[in-house]
């Protein structure tokens, strides 16, 4: 973890075969069908640990109409915690709680945010946005929420053709539903 400033935590729900959760591959339905209060409490508690949620424009536009109107345990932190939207085309982002736009170079903007005092930054949404963070080497911790199902299709979290990315396991938790939370840090020895 960072000695000064904040870490960037990438939080990602994934199938057991490493695919993203989306409606096209059925994994969103799997995720929504899981009834595991213990896992839900842990996930929501972790959301509250965020100093800001980082996301791309497409995810922001999808979520700004969803979270403010749902009755879900994740809604309160999603609505109350500041959001930073990475976009060069979004003109304003004042429709959903405290939100700012980061329009500069991805690495420079993330470095600026990491240098600020406060709680860690959580990248929570957007396959292409999260893959960009990984490709740029900006992620300090991966929190993978592995769902007990294989998708068979969908977007892989880690960009192909980038070579192996060595990770070091920091912690793992198994929940009653079969969901696994795996926390990894990039392994500098890799």
N, CA, C and O of each residue as an XYZ file, in Angstrom:
760
protein
N       0.823     -1.183      0.000
C       0.000      0.000      0.000
C       0.872      1.254      0.000
O       2.044      1.215      0.375
N       0.287      2.344     -0.421
C       1.031      3.579     -0.557
C       1.454      4.130      0.793
O       0.684      4.114      1.753
N       2.691      4.620      0.856
C       3.169      5.253      2.075
C       2.644      6.678      2.146
O       2.254      7.144      3.216
N       2.630      7.354      1.042
C       2.098      8.715      0.950
C       1.058      8.727     -0.143
O       1.287      8.200     -1.232
N      -0.068      9.317      0.134
C      -1.104      9.373     -0.869
C      -2.000      8.153     -0.814
O      -2.135      7.503      0.223
N      -2.605      7.857     -1.947
C      -3.628      6.819     -2.003
C      -3.275      5.746     -3.019
O      -2.577      6.006     -3.999
N      -3.770      4.531     -2.773
C      -3.625      3.435     -3.721
C      -4.822      3.405     -4.659
O      -5.887      3.944     -4.359
N      -4.620      2.768     -5.791
C      -5.711      2.518     -6.728
C      -6.073      1.037     -6.638
O      -5.263      0.165     -6.954
N      -7.299      0.770     -6.201
C      -7.823     -0.579     -6.050
C      -8.779     -0.842     -7.206
O      -9.713     -0.073     -7.432
N      -8.548     -1.917     -7.929
C      -9.454     -2.303     -9.005
C     -10.356     -3.403     -8.452
O      -9.891     -4.499     -8.139
N     -11.651     -3.101     -8.334
C     -12.634     -4.048     -7.810
C     -13.459     -4.553     -8.983
O     -14.043     -3.764     -9.724
N     -13.505     -5.876     -9.149
C     -14.062     -6.436    -10.388
C     -14.758     -7.760    -10.099
O     -14.169     -8.654     -9.492
N     -15.998     -7.887    -10.527
C     -16.711     -9.166    -10.480
C     -16.375     -9.926    -11.761
O     -16.421     -9.367    -12.856
N     -16.041    -11.188    -11.612
C     -15.555    -11.966    -12.748
C     -16.075    -13.397    -12.644
O     -16.292    -13.906    -11.544
N     -16.270    -14.031    -13.773
C     -16.642    -15.444    -13.789
C     -15.413    -16.273    -13.436
O     -14.288    -15.771    -13.448
N     -15.634    -17.523    -13.128
C     -14.503    -18.385    -12.759
C     -13.544    -18.596    -13.933
O     -12.390    -18.975    -13.736
N     -14.032    -18.347    -15.166
C     -13.141    -18.438    -16.323
C     -12.632    -17.065    -16.763
O     -12.169    -16.899    -17.892
N     -12.722    -16.075    -15.856
C     -12.065    -14.790    -16.071
C     -12.777    -13.795    -16.952
O     -12.138    -12.875    -17.462
N     -14.068    -13.939    -17.152
C     -14.810    -13.025    -18.021
C     -15.587    -12.006    -17.196
O     -15.957    -12.263    -16.050
N     -15.825    -10.858    -17.796
C     -16.539     -9.789    -17.108
C     -18.003    -10.147    -16.898
O     -18.555    -11.034    -17.549
N     -18.604     -9.428    -15.971
C     -20.027     -9.605    -15.702
C     -20.782     -8.652    -16.618
O     -20.716     -7.434    -16.451
N     -21.492     -9.209    -17.578
C     -22.342     -8.385    -18.436
C     -23.575     -9.171    -18.842
O     -23.614    -10.395    -18.716
N     -24.561     -8.471    -19.320
C     -25.830     -9.119    -19.667
C     -25.673    -10.087    -20.835
O     -26.396    -11.080    -20.918
N     -24.735     -9.807    -21.738
C     -24.565    -10.629    -22.925
C     -24.078    -12.039    -22.663
O     -24.366    -12.945    -23.444
N     -23.340    -12.246    -21.568
C     -22.827    -13.592    -21.299
C     -23.555    -14.272    -20.138
O     -23.175    -15.369    -19.728
N     -24.584    -13.640    -19.615
C     -25.385    -14.232    -18.558
C     -24.832    -14.065    -17.151
O     -25.498    -14.436    -16.184
N     -23.643    -13.521    -17.016
C     -23.032    -13.402    -15.693
C     -23.713    -12.351    -14.820
O     -23.704    -12.470    -13.594
N     -24.297    -11.332    -15.427
C     -25.032    -10.350    -14.618
C     -26.201    -11.033    -13.917
O     -26.462    -10.769    -12.743
N     -26.901    -11.904    -14.627
C     -28.019    -12.640    -14.023
C     -27.527    -13.562    -12.912
O     -28.185    -13.698    -11.881
N     -26.375    -14.193    -13.118
C     -25.795    -15.043    -12.073
C     -25.500    -14.200    -10.842
O     -25.870    -14.579     -9.731
N     -24.838    -13.065    -11.024
C     -24.482    -12.201     -9.910
C     -25.734    -11.742     -9.155
O     -25.762    -11.757     -7.924
N     -26.750    -11.341     -9.887
C     -27.972    -10.845     -9.264
C     -28.755    -11.944     -8.557
O     -29.542    -11.654     -7.656
N     -28.553    -13.197     -8.948
C     -29.294    -14.303     -8.332
C     -28.649    -14.810     -7.039
O     -29.268    -15.584     -6.308
N     -27.432    -14.391     -6.751
C     -26.733    -14.873     -5.561
C     -27.308    -14.200     -4.326
O     -27.371    -12.974     -4.237
N     -27.726    -15.029     -3.376
C     -28.257    -14.539     -2.100
C     -27.253    -14.912     -1.016
O     -27.246    -16.037     -0.516
N     -26.405    -13.947     -0.661
C     -25.343    -14.196      0.307
C     -25.157    -12.929      1.139
O     -24.319    -12.090      0.808
N     -25.931    -12.783      2.216
C     -25.839    -11.564      3.036
C     -24.426    -11.276      3.554
O     -24.029    -10.116      3.656
N     -23.675    -12.318      3.878
C     -22.311    -12.118      4.389
C     -21.424    -11.481      3.317
O     -20.686    -10.537      3.601
N     -21.495    -11.990      2.102
C     -20.697    -11.437      1.011
C     -21.170    -10.024      0.675
O     -20.349     -9.143      0.422
N     -22.466     -9.802      0.668
C     -23.014     -8.476      0.365
C     -22.535     -7.450      1.390
O     -22.143     -6.342      1.023
N     -22.565     -7.814      2.672
C     -22.089     -6.894      3.718
C     -20.613     -6.554      3.512
O     -20.219     -5.394      3.628
N     -19.807     -7.557      3.211
C     -18.373     -7.318      3.000
C     -18.144     -6.400      1.807
O     -17.309     -5.497      1.865
N     -18.877     -6.627      0.732
C     -18.713     -5.799     -0.468
C     -19.104     -4.350     -0.185
O     -18.378     -3.424     -0.546
N     -20.258     -4.158      0.465
C     -20.717     -2.799      0.759
C     -19.756     -2.110      1.725
O     -19.474     -0.921      1.573
N     -19.258     -2.838      2.707
C     -18.281     -2.266      3.639
C     -17.053     -1.775      2.883
O     -16.515     -0.711      3.190
N     -16.612     -2.543      1.902
C     -15.453     -2.125      1.116
C     -15.760     -0.902      0.265
O     -14.893     -0.049      0.077
N     -16.978     -0.804     -0.250
C     -17.343      0.402     -1.005
C     -17.187      1.640     -0.130
O     -16.698      2.673     -0.588
N     -17.606      1.534      1.131
C     -17.499      2.670      2.055
C     -16.051      3.046      2.347
O     -15.795      4.154      2.820
N     -15.111      2.168      2.082
C     -13.699      2.451      2.316
C     -13.086      3.316      1.210
O     -11.952      3.775      1.344
N     -13.814      3.538      0.139
C     -13.292      4.294     -1.000
C     -13.338      5.795     -0.741
O     -14.297      6.320     -0.176
N     -12.279      6.466     -1.170
C     -12.264      7.921     -1.148
C     -12.908      8.496     -2.391
O     -13.431      9.610     -2.373
N     -12.866      7.725     -3.483
C     -13.508      8.113     -4.744
C     -13.629      6.879     -5.619
O     -12.808      5.963     -5.559
N     -14.677      6.881     -6.432
C     -14.867      5.833     -7.428
C     -14.418      6.376     -8.776
O     -14.843      7.455     -9.189
N     -13.562      5.631     -9.460
C     -13.081      6.009    -10.780
C     -13.779      5.155    -11.819
O     -13.953      3.950    -11.637
N     -14.179      5.792    -12.913
C     -14.868      5.061    -13.974
C     -14.754      5.815    -15.293
O     -14.407      6.996    -15.329
N     -15.052      5.108    -16.362
C     -15.100      5.720    -17.676
C     -16.469      6.330    -17.938
O     -17.414      6.116    -17.178
N     -16.562      7.087    -19.013
C     -17.787      7.801    -19.361
C     -18.975      6.871    -19.569
O     -20.066      7.149    -19.070
N     -18.786      5.779    -20.292
C     -19.899      4.878    -20.591
C     -20.502      4.313    -19.304
O     -21.723      4.266    -19.159
N     -19.660      3.893    -18.384
C     -20.159      3.361    -17.106
C     -20.855      4.441    -16.303
O     -21.904      4.199    -15.706
N     -20.273      5.635    -16.284
C     -20.902      6.741    -15.570
C     -22.306      6.997    -16.106
O     -23.261      7.131    -15.341
N     -22.417      7.060    -17.420
C     -23.724      7.357    -18.014
C     -24.735      6.250    -17.731
O     -25.925      6.529    -17.586
N     -24.285      5.005    -17.650
C     -25.197      3.902    -17.344
C     -25.617      3.921    -15.877
O     -26.775      3.655    -15.556
N     -24.673      4.235    -14.989
C     -24.956      4.148    -13.555
C     -25.667      5.367    -12.980
O     -26.367      5.245    -11.975
N     -25.508      6.538    -13.589
C     -26.098      7.749    -13.008
C     -27.623      7.690    -12.987
O     -28.251      8.364    -12.171
N     -28.218      6.907    -13.855
C     -29.667      6.752    -13.845
C     -30.145      5.551    -13.045
O     -31.343      5.398    -12.811
N     -29.214      4.698    -12.623
C     -29.565      3.472    -11.914
C     -29.485      3.626    -10.394
O     -30.476      3.427     -9.692
N     -28.295      3.983     -9.887
C     -28.080      3.975     -8.437
C     -28.964      4.946     -7.660
O     -29.390      4.602     -6.558
N     -29.259      6.125     -8.167
C     -30.101      7.037     -7.377
C     -31.546      6.565     -7.174
O     -32.248      7.096     -6.314
N     -31.992      5.587     -7.944
C     -33.411      5.195     -7.858
C     -33.634      3.768     -7.383
O     -34.772      3.298     -7.379
N     -32.580      3.066     -6.983
C     -32.750      1.688     -6.532
C     -32.617      1.581     -5.018
O     -31.956      2.390     -4.367
N     -33.267      0.555     -4.484
C     -33.157      0.235     -3.070
C     -32.269     -0.997     -2.959
O     -32.754     -2.129     -2.974
N     -30.980     -0.767     -2.848
C     -29.994     -1.836     -2.820
C     -28.938     -1.444     -1.792
O     -28.654     -0.255     -1.642
N     -28.348     -2.400     -1.080
C     -27.327     -2.049     -0.076
C     -26.156     -1.239     -0.632
O     -25.560     -0.446      0.097
N     -25.819     -1.424     -1.903
C     -24.701     -0.692     -2.500
C     -25.076      0.727     -2.918
O     -24.192      1.528     -3.222
N     -26.354      1.049     -2.938
C     -26.796      2.347     -3.457
C     -26.260      3.519     -2.648
O     -25.807      4.506     -3.226
N     -26.303      3.431     -1.325
C     -25.858      4.575     -0.508
C     -24.398      4.940     -0.779
O     -24.119      6.103     -1.070
N     -23.450      3.993     -0.695
C     -22.077      4.408     -1.004
C     -21.901      4.833     -2.461
O     -21.151      5.767     -2.744
N     -22.574      4.168     -3.375
C     -22.455      4.544     -4.786
C     -22.920      5.978     -5.022
O     -22.344      6.689     -5.845
N     -23.941      6.398     -4.315
C     -24.480      7.745     -4.495
C     -23.704      8.804     -3.714
O     -23.580      9.938     -4.176
N     -23.184      8.455     -2.547
C     -22.581      9.451     -1.666
C     -21.089      9.672     -1.875
O     -20.602     10.788     -1.695
N     -20.360      8.636     -2.247
C     -18.911      8.761     -2.402
C     -18.593      9.488     -3.713
O     -19.211      9.207     -4.740
N     -17.636     10.416     -3.683
C     -17.296     11.144     -4.908
C     -16.884     10.201     -6.041
O     -16.305      9.136     -5.827
N     -17.210     10.642     -7.245
C     -16.868      9.900     -8.446
C     -15.967     10.755     -9.331
O     -16.111     11.976     -9.391
N     -15.033     10.093    -10.018
C     -14.194     10.761    -11.006
C     -14.415     10.026    -12.312
O     -14.145      8.830    -12.422
N     -14.912     10.760    -13.307
C     -15.213     10.182    -14.615
C     -14.090     10.557    -15.577
O     -13.786     11.736    -15.763
N     -13.483      9.551    -16.180
C     -12.414      9.776    -17.141
C     -13.032      9.879    -18.527
O     -13.510      8.892    -19.087
N     -13.012     11.089    -19.069
C     -13.626     11.326    -20.375
C     -13.064     12.602    -20.984
O     -12.824     13.594    -20.295
N     -12.863     12.548    -22.280
C     -12.446     13.750    -23.009
C     -13.634     14.371    -23.735
O     -13.500     15.433    -24.343
N     -14.798     13.718    -23.677
C     -15.967     14.216    -24.412
C     -17.114     14.657    -23.518
O     -17.988     15.393    -23.976
N     -17.144     14.237    -22.269
C     -18.240     14.584    -21.369
C     -18.126     16.054    -20.983
O     -17.084     16.496    -20.500
N     -19.208     16.814    -21.198
C     -19.189     18.249    -20.915
C     -19.459     18.563    -19.451
O     -18.876     19.492    -18.891
N     -20.350     17.780    -18.828
C     -20.644     18.010    -17.413
C     -20.992     16.676    -16.762
O     -21.370     15.715    -17.432
N     -20.855     16.643    -15.453
C     -21.137     15.415    -14.710
C     -21.760     15.786    -13.371
O     -21.289     15.350    -12.320
N     -22.796     16.573    -13.408
C     -23.399     17.036    -12.168
C     -24.735     16.365    -11.871
O     -25.466     16.806    -10.984
N     -25.061     15.301    -12.607
C     -26.346     14.639    -12.421
C     -26.338     13.584    -11.320
O     -27.403     13.100    -10.937
N     -25.162     13.211    -10.797
C     -25.106     12.094     -9.862
C     -24.102     12.371     -8.751
O     -22.914     12.082     -8.889
N     -24.577     12.918     -7.680
C     -23.743     13.138     -6.506
C     -22.491     13.927     -6.803
O     -22.398     14.582     -7.841
N     -21.528     13.872     -5.904
C     -20.282     14.599     -6.145
C     -19.463     13.905     -7.237
O     -18.941     12.809     -7.032
N     -19.359     14.555     -8.395
C     -18.661     13.966     -9.539
C     -17.803     15.016    -10.222
O     -18.236     16.150    -10.428
N     -16.587     14.632    -10.572
C     -15.717     15.495    -11.355
C     -15.283     14.738    -12.609
O     -15.370     13.512    -12.677
N     -14.817     15.490    -13.589
C     -14.347     14.908    -14.849
C     -12.831     15.035    -14.915
O     -12.277     16.102    -14.650
N     -12.171     13.947    -15.269
C     -10.731     13.939    -15.517
C     -10.552     13.785    -17.021
O     -10.834     12.722    -17.574
N     -10.087     14.835    -17.685
C     -10.005     14.827    -19.141
C      -8.575     14.745    -19.663
O      -8.369     14.683    -20.875
N      -7.601     14.743    -18.787
C      -6.211     14.708    -19.219
C      -5.711     13.296    -19.457
O      -6.490     12.345    -19.525
N      -4.406     13.178    -19.580
C      -3.753     11.892    -19.761
C      -4.083     10.979    -18.584
O      -4.021     11.409    -17.432
N      -4.435      9.723    -18.861
C      -4.851      8.785    -17.828
C      -3.815      8.673    -16.712
O      -4.160      8.820    -15.540
N      -2.571      8.421    -17.049
C      -1.529      8.239    -16.033
C      -1.326      9.508    -15.215
O      -1.152      9.436    -13.998
N      -1.344     10.661    -15.862
C      -1.162     11.923    -15.145
C      -2.322     12.194    -14.191
O      -2.114     12.617    -13.054
N      -3.534     11.950    -14.660
C      -4.718     12.184    -13.825
C      -4.728     11.244    -12.621
O      -5.023     11.670    -11.504
N      -4.407      9.964    -12.844
C      -4.378      9.006    -11.738
C      -3.271      9.378    -10.760
O      -3.478      9.306     -9.549
N      -2.111      9.771    -11.251
C      -1.007     10.177    -10.366
C      -1.430     11.369     -9.514
O      -1.113     11.419     -8.326
N      -2.137     12.323    -10.101
C      -2.613     13.494     -9.359
C      -3.566     13.064     -8.252
O      -3.467     13.546     -7.124
N      -4.491     12.157     -8.570
C      -5.455     11.673     -7.577
C      -4.772     10.861     -6.479
O      -5.116     10.988     -5.304
N      -3.810     10.031     -6.860
C      -3.086      9.221     -5.874
C      -2.288     10.094     -4.915
O      -2.134      9.738     -3.746
N      -1.782     11.218     -5.380
C      -0.951     12.094     -4.557
C      -1.756     12.839     -3.493
O      -1.184     13.351     -2.530
N      -3.056     12.901     -3.656
C      -3.900     13.599     -2.688
C      -4.042     12.763     -1.420
O      -3.966     11.535     -1.461
N      -4.245     13.431     -0.315
C      -4.504     12.738      0.943
C      -5.922     12.190      0.917
O      -6.794     12.738      0.243
N      -6.147     11.120      1.646
C      -7.496     10.574      1.757
C      -7.519      9.071      1.586
O      -6.485      8.406      1.529
N      -8.727      8.565      1.508
C      -8.929      7.130      1.348
C      -8.539      6.692     -0.060
O      -8.418      7.514     -0.969
N      -8.344      5.386     -0.227
C      -7.941      4.826     -1.515
C      -8.963      5.086     -2.609
O     -10.135      5.348     -2.340
N      -8.498      5.010     -3.835
C      -9.322      5.172     -5.033
C      -9.777      3.789     -5.490
O      -8.984      2.847     -5.486
N     -11.034      3.656     -5.880
C     -11.567      2.374     -6.347
C     -12.024      2.511     -7.795
O     -12.906      3.314     -8.098
N     -11.428      1.731     -8.684
C     -11.903      1.629    -10.065
C     -12.949      0.523    -10.052
O     -12.626     -0.641     -9.813
N     -14.196      0.885    -10.307
C     -15.284     -0.062    -10.083
C     -16.048     -0.461    -11.328
O     -16.858     -1.386    -11.268
N     -15.829      0.187    -12.437
C     -16.692     -0.117    -13.575
C     -16.025      0.228    -14.895
O     -15.189      1.127    -14.985
N     -16.423     -0.516    -15.909
C     -15.996     -0.252    -17.267
C     -14.841     -1.131    -17.698
O     -13.690     -0.881    -17.338
N     -15.149     -2.160    -18.470
C     -14.112     -3.088    -18.910
C     -12.957     -2.377    -19.601
O     -11.800     -2.602    -19.246
N     -13.247     -1.525    -20.580
C     -12.152     -0.890    -21.319
C     -11.387      0.084    -20.434
O     -10.166      0.193    -20.554
N     -12.082      0.796    -19.545
C     -11.406      1.708    -18.620
C     -10.478      0.932    -17.692
O      -9.322      1.314    -17.511
N     -10.973     -0.146    -17.108
C     -10.151     -0.927    -16.193
C      -8.971     -1.571    -16.912
O      -7.873     -1.647    -16.361
N      -9.194     -2.031    -18.135
C      -8.097     -2.609    -18.910
C      -7.028     -1.553    -19.215
O      -5.839     -1.868    -19.267
N      -7.452     -0.309    -19.414
C      -6.491      0.783    -19.642
C      -5.645      1.036    -18.402
O      -4.442      1.280    -18.505
N      -6.276      0.978    -17.225
C      -5.542      1.149    -15.972
C      -4.491      0.042    -15.808
O      -3.357      0.300    -15.405
N      -4.893     -1.191    -16.129
C      -3.977     -2.332    -16.018
C      -2.820     -2.177    -16.993
O      -1.660     -2.339    -16.614
N      -3.132     -1.863    -18.253
C      -2.097     -1.732    -19.287
C      -1.095     -0.631    -18.944
O       0.083     -0.727    -19.291
N      -1.566      0.413    -18.262
C      -0.685      1.519    -17.887
C       0.070      1.254    -16.582
O       0.876      2.081    -16.157
N      -0.182      0.115    -15.949
C       0.511     -0.224    -14.709
C       0.113      0.635    -13.521
O       0.938      0.891    -12.644
N      -1.129      1.083    -13.478
C      -1.576      2.022    -12.451
C      -2.256      1.368    -11.250
O      -2.512      2.035    -10.248
N      -2.550      0.073    -11.339
C      -3.306     -0.611    -10.288
C      -2.370     -1.066     -9.169
O      -1.348     -1.706     -9.418
N      -2.738     -0.724     -7.933
C      -1.961     -1.129     -6.761
C      -2.508     -2.389     -6.112
O      -1.765     -3.129     -5.468
N      -3.800     -2.640     -6.277
C      -4.401     -3.850     -5.724
C      -5.581     -4.269     -6.596
O      -6.382     -3.440     -7.030
N      -5.666     -5.568     -6.840
C      -6.790     -6.168     -7.560
C      -7.675     -6.853     -6.537
O      -7.201     -7.695     -5.775
N      -8.959     -6.504     -6.509
C      -9.923     -7.213     -5.671
C     -10.894     -7.893     -6.618
O     -11.814     -7.269     -7.147
N     -10.676     -9.162     -6.817
C     -11.492     -9.933     -7.741
C     -12.564    -10.667     -6.954
O     -12.267    -11.406     -6.016
N     -13.794    -10.459     -7.341
C     -14.940    -11.153     -6.757
C     -15.322    -12.232     -7.757
O     -16.038    -11.969     -8.722
N     -14.842    -13.447     -7.521
C     -15.017    -14.551     -8.469
C     -16.356    -15.226     -8.196
O     -16.589    -15.757     -7.110
N     -17.232    -15.197     -9.197
C     -18.557    -15.788     -9.077
C     -18.490    -17.284     -9.379
O     -17.674    -17.712    -10.195
N     -19.334    -18.074     -8.735
C     -19.277    -19.526     -8.921
C     -19.979    -19.981    -10.199
O     -20.936    -20.754    -10.147
N     -19.504    -19.503    -11.332
C     -20.062    -19.889    -12.632
C     -19.043    -19.561    -13.718
O     -18.268    -18.613    -13.590
N     -19.050    -20.347    -14.779
C     -18.210    -20.086    -15.949
C     -19.062    -19.409    -17.005
O     -20.178    -19.848    -17.281
N     -18.547    -18.348    -17.593
C     -19.299    -17.595    -18.599
C     -19.187    -18.223    -19.982
O     -20.173    -18.286    -20.717
N     -18.010    -18.682    -20.338
C     -17.808    -19.233    -21.667
C     -17.566    -18.179    -22.728
O     -17.008    -18.480    -23.783
N     -17.984    -16.923    -22.459
C     -17.763    -15.831    -23.402
C     -17.755    -14.524    -22.623
O     -18.160    -14.471    -21.462
N     -17.294    -13.489    -23.273
C     -17.258    -12.177    -22.637
C     -15.877    -11.570    -22.697
O     -14.959    -12.120    -23.304
N     -15.750    -10.433    -22.058
C     -14.493     -9.690    -22.056
C     -13.610    -10.157    -20.915
O     -14.063    -10.275    -19.776
N     -12.357    -10.419    -21.220
C     -11.388    -10.777    -20.188
C     -10.904     -9.507    -19.502
O     -10.758     -8.466    -20.143
N     -10.656     -9.595    -18.206
C     -10.186     -8.434    -17.457
C      -8.810     -7.982    -17.925
O      -8.592     -6.792    -18.153
N      -7.888     -8.917    -18.068
C      -6.525     -8.542    -18.383
C      -6.316     -8.470    -19.896
O      -6.705     -9.386    -20.621
N      -5.704     -7.385    -20.373
C      -5.487     -7.216    -21.814
C      -4.638     -8.340    -22.389
O      -3.635     -8.736    -21.795
N      -5.043     -8.849    -23.543
C      -4.271     -9.898    -24.202
C      -3.050     -9.289    -24.871
O      -3.054     -8.121    -25.262
N      -2.008    -10.096    -24.995
C      -0.810     -9.654    -25.695
C       0.114     -8.797    -24.866
O       1.130     -8.321    -25.372
N      -0.212     -8.587    -23.601
C       0.624     -7.751    -22.741
C       1.710     -8.561    -22.044
O       2.550     -7.994    -21.345
N       1.702     -9.881    -22.225
C       2.655    -10.724    -21.524
C       2.137    -11.046    -20.137
O       1.101    -10.519    -19.731
N       2.822    -11.884    -19.413
C       2.329    -12.253    -18.082
C       2.433    -11.085    -17.103
O       3.404    -10.328    -17.108
N       1.433    -10.965    -16.287
C       1.413     -9.999    -15.198
C       1.456    -10.804    -13.911
O       0.466    -11.434    -13.539
N       2.585    -10.788    -13.232
C       2.742    -11.547    -11.995
C       2.018    -10.826    -10.868
O       2.143     -9.612    -10.705
N       1.258    -11.597    -10.093
C       0.513    -11.052     -8.969
C       0.870    -11.817     -7.703
O       1.234    -12.992     -7.757
N       0.763    -11.148     -6.575
C       1.040    -11.747     -5.278
C      -0.253    -11.727     -4.464
O      -0.847    -10.666     -4.269
N      -0.685    -12.880     -3.995
C      -1.921    -12.976     -3.217
C      -1.731    -12.303     -1.865
O      -0.797    -12.615     -1.126
N      -2.630    -11.375     -1.553
C      -2.611    -10.694     -0.262
C      -3.615    -11.316      0.704
O      -3.349    -11.443      1.899
N      -4.770    -11.701      0.169
C      -5.819    -12.261      1.026
C      -6.844    -12.965      0.155
O      -7.008    -12.650     -1.024
N      -7.528    -13.922      0.758
C      -8.633    -14.584      0.066
C      -9.719    -14.891      1.089
O      -9.441    -15.214      2.244
N     -10.956    -14.780      0.635
C     -12.104    -15.069      1.487
C     -13.123    -15.843      0.664
O     -13.490    -15.434     -0.438
N     -13.572    -16.961      1.210
C     -14.639    -17.741      0.576
C     -15.934    -17.448      1.314
O     -15.975    -17.458      2.544
N     -16.992    -17.189      0.555
C     -18.301    -16.894      1.131
C     -19.232    -18.084      0.954
O     -18.998    -18.921      0.083
N     -20.286    -18.175      1.765
C     -21.190    -19.330      1.724
C     -21.768    -19.629      0.337
O     -22.034    -20.789      0.021
N     -21.963    -18.614     -0.482
C     -22.544    -18.805     -1.812
C     -21.570    -19.399     -2.816
O     -21.973    -19.798     -3.909
N     -20.300    -19.462     -2.460
C     -19.278    -19.910     -3.397
C     -18.525    -18.763     -4.041
O     -17.580    -18.998     -4.793
N     -18.920    -17.522     -3.765
C     -18.173    -16.364     -4.247
C     -16.838    -16.322     -3.510
O     -16.777    -16.522     -2.297
N     -15.778    -16.060     -4.257
C     -14.446    -15.910     -3.679
C     -13.981    -14.475     -3.854
O     -14.079    -13.909     -4.943
N     -13.479    -13.895     -2.787
C     -12.827    -12.594     -2.914
C     -11.327    -12.846     -2.869
O     -10.806    -13.391     -1.895
N     -10.643    -12.447     -3.927
C      -9.198    -12.628     -4.030
C      -8.556    -11.251     -4.145
O      -8.906    -10.465     -5.025
N      -7.617    -10.966     -3.250
C      -6.906     -9.685     -3.283
C      -5.461     -9.947     -3.698
O      -4.745    -10.730     -3.074
N      -5.060     -9.273     -4.761
C      -3.716     -9.435     -5.295
C      -3.026     -8.070     -5.418
O      -3.681     -7.047     -5.618
N      -1.732     -8.073     -5.299
C      -0.910     -6.911     -5.599
C      -0.002     -7.267     -6.766
O       0.381     -8.428     -6.911
N       0.347     -6.305     -7.593
C       1.337     -6.591     -8.631
C       2.628     -7.051     -7.974
O       3.062     -6.474     -6.976
N       3.236     -8.077     -8.523
C       4.460     -8.642     -7.973
C       5.645     -7.997     -8.695
O       5.885     -8.289     -9.866
N       6.369     -7.144     -8.023
C       7.482     -6.431     -8.630
C       8.612     -7.347     -9.074
O       9.469     -6.956     -9.866
N       8.604     -8.568     -8.557
C       9.666     -9.510     -8.935
C       9.371    -10.173    -10.287
O      10.255    -10.792    -10.879
N       8.106    -10.042    -10.785
C       7.691    -10.755    -11.983
C       8.288    -10.243    -13.219
O       8.013    -10.764    -14.300
